[in-house]
């Protein structure tokens, strides 16, 4: 099962708080000691945030400067397009900002280049303020340390069609929770509907292998391992679903939009989504809406997948105490909670998900989905390896398609995918 990243991507494009081009890079470097006086000028660069969140960030900066009178934060906003390239160029040119909003895959090369401050050393006293899985998300295999404060999280619950479950003789009040339960229910749904109703509309991704309990990568970060016996077992199960039409025949070319349409027309029994989708069902498919069930992501590990963003401190900043203090300020419980009420994201701070905003029903669809997602995030894990690039995702998808079509065995397909990903990993290094 693939959790759609539409909501997360929209939030990310609309609210990412990256680098601060303060000319603080360079070979002379800065101090790794964050215990000194919080003072000095730092620059804070965001990613396409000004249009939608200008008042929030201006207020955030004003509050910080009021708390620390000797500081000044210069805010720069960059367009969304080419953001990763901008980070690379700043890193290469020695102009990396003091405080950088990064995703785990963006922080990895910066950490390897020695440009990301190790927060376990510089700001370890704050670790207990965050969810364990969120703090660990910006750790890089092969390196010791944590290289960004966790900021906002996202995940998605799973929608299912109670009516389709009932027609297949399945109890709609007990949807599948593990992959074994999912596979059994999916085969039954396909059989009872003579192959007209698939349960899933997406092929397995790296997150699925993670949620199935596969060891995705070695601890040193030098090679992938999702072609082990457990990985082959998962892909073999998906092949069985594909052959039985329990996995939609068009899953090989599916997009989040096409999968959503399949669910909307009741050709698929389960699909990930968001509160926006629920509202869409209410308008476009009232019959489906009446029969919507909401459950957690499928996982055999007991931990769902989270998407996470973070705030990194440039290790070469000339104002380490101020940069660390500001990065922590942006991501502390009060400010994360304030931000979460402005956009559909979730705070990474411990205890925040127990706030009534994330626990108390008010009868609206938006709240219904928010509560379901928040509950699952408390012990969620970022399964996607920080070193797993877009090219690697494509390599895996291509090999998965060959296995489902019967062109390769699941074992051969995953061996080939791991080989391709390991080669790409070497090129990154």
C-alpha positions in Angstrom: 0.0 0.0 0.0 1.3 3.4 -0.9 0.5 6.4 1.2 -0.3 9.3 -1.1 2.1 12.2 -0.7 -0.2 14.7 -2.2 -1.2 16.3 1.1 2.4 16.2 2.4 3.8 17.6 -0.9 1.3 20.4 -0.9 2.2 21.2 2.6 5.9 21.0 1.8 5.6 23.3 -1.2 3.5 25.6 0.8 5.5 25.5 4.0 9.1 24.6 4.1 11.6 26.5 6.1 15.0 26.0 4.4 18.3 27.7 4.3 19.4 31.1 5.5 21.9 32.6 3.1 23.8 34.6 5.5 27.2 34.2 4.0 28.2 32.3 7.1 29.8 29.4 5.2 33.3 29.3 4.1 36.4 27.5 5.2 36.9 29.5 8.4 33.9 27.6 9.9 32.1 28.4 13.1 31.9 27.0 16.6 30.0 23.8 17.4 29.4 25.1 21.0 25.8 26.3 21.3 26.1 27.2 25.0 27.2 30.8 24.6 25.1 34.0 24.5 22.4 34.0 21.9 23.2 37.0 19.8 24.1 38.1 16.2 22.6 38.2 12.8 21.4 35.0 11.1 19.5 34.4 7.9 16.6 32.1 7.6 15.5 31.0 4.1 12.1 29.4 3.4 10.8 27.6 0.4 7.7 29.2 -1.2 6.2 30.1 2.1 5.8 33.9 2.0 2.6 33.9 -0.1 0.6 31.8 2.3 2.3 32.2 5.6 3.9 35.6 5.7 2.1 36.8 8.9 3.0 33.6 10.7 6.7 33.7 10.0 7.0 37.5 10.6 5.4 37.0 14.0 7.6 34.0 14.7 10.7 36.0 14.0 9.5 39.0 16.0 8.8 36.8 19.0 12.3 35.3 18.7 14.0 38.7 18.4 12.0 40.0 21.4 13.1 37.0 23.5 16.7 37.5 22.4 17.2 41.3 22.0 20.8 40.9 20.6 19.6 38.9 17.6 18.3 39.7 14.1 16.8 37.2 11.8 16.8 38.0 8.1 14.1 36.0 6.3 14.5 35.1 2.6 11.9 33.2 0.7 12.8 31.1 -2.4 10.5 29.7 -5.1 9.7 26.0 -4.8 11.2 25.0 -8.1 14.8 23.9 -7.9 15.1 24.1 -4.2 17.3 21.0 -3.9 19.6 22.5 -6.5 19.7 25.8 -4.6 20.9 23.9 -1.5 23.6 22.1 -3.5 24.8 25.4 -5.0 24.9 27.2 -1.7 26.8 24.2 -0.1 29.3 24.2 -3.0 29.7 28.0 -3.0 30.2 28.3 0.8 27.0 30.4 1.1 24.8 27.8 2.9 22.5 29.7 5.3 22.6 29.4 9.1 19.3 27.7 9.5 18.0 25.3 6.8 14.7 23.5 6.4 15.5 20.1 5.0 14.0 16.7 4.4 16.0 13.7 5.5 17.2 13.0 1.9 18.5 16.6 1.6 20.3 16.6 5.0 22.2 13.4 4.2 24.7 14.9 1.7 25.2 18.0 3.8 25.9 15.9 6.9 28.4 13.8 4.9 30.1 17.0 3.8 30.4 18.2 7.4 28.0 21.1 6.8 25.2 20.0 9.1 25.7 20.6 12.8 25.4 17.4 14.9 22.5 18.2 17.3 23.2 15.2 19.5 26.3 17.1 20.5 25.2 20.7 20.2 21.6 20.5 21.3 21.1 17.0 22.9 19.3 18.6 25.8 16.3 19.2 23.6 16.0 15.6 22.3 13.3 14.6 24.9 11.0 17.3 23.6 10.4 15.4 20.4 8.9 12.1 19.4 11.6 9.4 19.2 10.8 8.5 15.6 10.9 12.1 14.6 14.3 12.8 16.2 15.7 9.7 14.6 14.5 10.7 11.2 17.4 13.0 10.4 20.1 10.5 11.4 22.3 9.3 8.5 23.5 5.6 8.1 27.3 5.5 8.5 27.4 8.6 10.6 26.8 9.1 14.3 24.7 12.0 15.2 21.4 13.7 14.4 21.5 16.5 11.8 18.2 18.4 12.1 15.5 19.3 14.5 12.4 17.5 13.6 9.7 19.9 12.4 6.3 19.0 11.0 5.1 15.5 10.2 2.5 14.1 7.9 0.9 10.7 7.3 -2.4 9.5 5.9 -5.0 7.2 7.2 -6.5 4.5 4.9 -10.0 4.8 3.6 -12.0 1.6 2.8 -15.4 0.9 1.4 -17.5 -0.8 4.0 -20.2 -1.8 1.5 -17.7 -3.7 -0.7 -16.3 -5.5 2.4 -19.8 -6.5 3.4 -20.7 -7.8 -0.1 -17.7 -10.1 0.1 -18.7 -11.4 3.5 -16.1 -9.5 5.4 -16.8 -7.6 8.6 -16.6 -3.9 7.8 -16.0 -3.1 11.4 -12.7 -5.0 11.4 -10.6 -3.9 8.4 -7.2 -5.5 7.8 -4.4 -4.2 10.0 -1.4 -6.3 8.9 -0.3 -7.4 5.5 -1.3 -11.0 6.1 -4.8 -9.8 6.9 -4.8 -7.5 3.9 -3.8 -10.2 1.4 -6.4 -12.6 2.7 -9.2 -10.0 2.5 -8.0 -8.8 -0.9 -8.1 -12.3 -2.4 -11.6 -12.9 -1.0 -12.9 -9.5 -2.3 -11.5 -10.4 -5.8 -13.0 -13.9 -5.8 -16.5 -12.8 -4.6 -16.6 -10.0 -7.2 -15.3 -12.2 -10.0 -12.3 -10.0 -10.4 -14.3 -6.8 -10.7 -13.3 -5.3 -7.4 -9.6 -4.9 -6.5 -8.6 -4.0 -3.0 -5.4 -2.0 -3.9 -4.6 0.3 -6.7 -0.8 0.8 -6.2 2.2 -1.4 -6.4 4.5 -1.8 -3.4 7.0 1.0 -2.7 10.0 1.1 -0.4 7.7 2.2 2.5 5.7 -1.0 2.0 8.8 -3.1 2.3 9.6 -1.2 5.5 6.2 -1.7 7.0 6.3 -5.4 6.1 9.4 -5.7 8.3 12.1 -5.9 5.7 15.6 -4.6 6.6 15.9 -2.0 3.9 19.6 -1.0 4.2 22.6 -2.0 6.2 23.5 0.0 9.3 26.7 1.4 7.6 24.7 2.9 4.8 26.7 1.2 2.1 24.2 -1.1 0.6 20.5 -2.0 0.4 19.0 -5.3 1.5 15.3 -5.3 0.5 16.0 -8.4 -1.7 16.1 -10.6 1.4 13.7 -13.5 2.0 11.1 -11.2 3.6 11.3 -8.8 0.7 10.9 -11.5 -1.9 7.9 -12.8 0.2 6.2 -9.5 0.0 6.6 -9.1 -3.7 5.5 -12.7 -4.3 2.3 -11.9 -2.4 1.7 -8.8 -4.5 2.2 -11.0 -7.6 -0.5 -13.3 -6.3 -2.8 -10.3 -5.8 -2.1 -9.0 -9.3 -2.8 -12.4 -10.9 -6.1 -12.6 -9.0 -7.1 -9.0 -9.9 -7.0 -8.2 -6.2 -4.4 -5.6 -7.2 -5.8 -3.3 -9.9 -4.5 -4.2 -13.4 -3.6 -0.6 -14.0 -1.6 -0.3 -10.8 1.7 -0.4 -12.7 1.0 3.0 -14.1 -1.1 4.4 -11.3 -0.9 7.9 -10.0 -2.4 9.2 -6.7 -5.1 10.9 -8.9 -5.9 7.7 -10.9 -6.0 5.6 -7.7 -8.3 8.1 -6.1 -10.7 7.9 -9.1 -10.8 4.1 -8.9 -11.8 4.4 -5.2 -14.3 7.1 -6.0 -16.0 4.8 -8.6 -15.9 1.8 -6.2 -13.6 -0.2 -8.4 -11.1 -0.3 -5.6 -11.9 -1.2 -1.9 -9.1 0.6 -0.1 -7.0 3.8 -0.8 -4.9 6.2 1.2 -6.1 9.8 1.4 -6.7 13.0 3.4 -9.6 15.1 4.7 -9.6 16.8 1.3 -10.5 13.5 -0.3 -13.3 12.9 2.2 -14.9 16.2 1.3 -14.6 15.3 -2.4 -16.4 12.0 -1.8 -19.2 13.8 0.0 -19.8 16.0 -3.1 -19.1 13.6 -5.9 -20.0 10.2 -4.5 -22.5 10.5 -1.7 -23.2 6.7 -1.7 -19.5 6.0 -1.2 -19.3 8.7 1.4 -22.0 6.9 3.5 -19.9 3.8 3.5 -16.5 5.2 4.2 -14.4 3.5 6.8 -11.2 5.1 8.2 -8.3 2.9 9.5 -4.5 3.1 10.0 -2.0 2.3 7.3 -1.3 -1.4 6.9 1.8 -2.5 8.8 3.2 -5.7 10.1 5.7 -3.9 12.4 3.2 -2.1 14.5 4.6 1.3 13.3 3.1 3.3 10.4 5.1 5.4 8.1 5.6 9.1 8.6 6.9 11.9 6.3 9.0 14.4 8.1 10.6 17.8 7.6 13.4 19.2 9.7 15.3 22.4 10.5 19.1 22.0 10.1 21.8 24.3 11.5 24.8 25.1 9.3 27.9 23.8 11.1 29.9 26.8 9.7 27.6 29.5 11.0 29.4 32.2 12.9 26.6 32.5 15.4 26.0 28.9 16.6 24.1 29.7 19.8 21.7 32.0 17.9 21.2 29.6 15.0 20.6 26.6 17.3 18.2 28.7 19.5 16.3 29.8 16.5 16.0 26.3 14.9 14.8 25.1 18.3 12.4 28.0 18.6 10.8 27.3 15.2 10.3 23.6 16.1 9.3 23.9 19.8 5.9 22.7 21.0 4.2 26.1 21.1 5.2 27.2 17.7 4.6 23.8 16.1 1.1 23.7 17.5 0.4 27.2 16.2 1.6 26.2 12.7 -0.3 22.9 12.7 -3.6 24.9 13.1 -2.8 26.9 9.9 -2.1 24.0 7.6 -2.7 20.2 7.5 0.4 19.0 9.2 1.3 17.5 12.6 3.8 18.6 15.3 6.8 16.4 16.0 7.0 17.4 19.6 6.2 14.9 22.4 2.8 15.3 23.9 1.4 17.7 21.2 -0.6 15.0 19.6 -2.6 14.6 22.9 -3.9 18.2 22.5 -7.7 18.3 22.1 -7.2 19.6 18.5 -5.9 16.2 17.6 -8.2 14.1 19.9 -11.6 15.7 20.2 -14.3 15.0 17.5 -16.4 17.9 16.4 -18.5 16.2 13.7 -16.5 17.5 10.7 -14.7 15.3 8.2 -11.5 17.3 8.5 -11.3 16.6 12.3 -12.3 12.9 11.8 -9.3 12.3 9.5 -6.9 14.6 11.6 -7.6 12.5 14.7 -7.1 9.2 12.9 -3.7 10.4 11.5 -2.5 12.0 14.7 -3.2 8.9 16.7 -1.1 6.8 14.3 1.9 9.2 14.3 2.8 8.8 18.0 5.1 5.9 17.3 5.5 6.2 13.6 8.7 5.7 11.7 10.2 7.3 8.6 10.8 4.1 6.7 12.3 5.6 3.5 16.1 5.4 3.9 17.6 8.9 3.9 19.9 7.8 1.1 17.1 6.5 -1.1 16.8 8.9 -4.1 14.1 9.5 -6.7 16.2 7.5 -9.2 16.3 4.6 -6.8 12.5 4.7 -6.4 12.2 4.5 -10.2 14.6 1.6 -10.4 12.6 -0.3 -7.7 9.2 0.5 -9.4 10.5 -0.7 -12.8 11.6 -4.0 -11.4 8.4 -4.5 -9.4 6.5 -4.1 -12.6 8.5 -6.8 -14.3 7.9 -9.2 -11.4 4.1 -8.5 -11.4 3.9 -9.0 -15.2 5.8 -12.3 -14.9 8.8 -11.1 -16.9 11.1 -11.8 -13.9 10.8 -13.8 -10.7 10.3 -11.6 -7.6 13.7 -12.7 -6.4 15.4 -11.7 -9.7 13.5 -8.4 -9.8 14.6 -7.4 -6.3 18.2 -8.5 -6.9 18.2 -6.3 -9.9 16.7 -3.4 -8.0 19.2 -3.7 -5.2 22.0 -3.9 -7.7 20.8 -0.7 -9.5 20.3 1.2 -6.2 23.7 0.1 -4.8 25.3 1.5 -8.0 23.4 4.8 -7.7 24.5 4.9 -4.0 28.1 4.7 -5.1 27.6 7.5 -7.6 26.2 9.7 -4.9 29.2 9.0 -2.8 
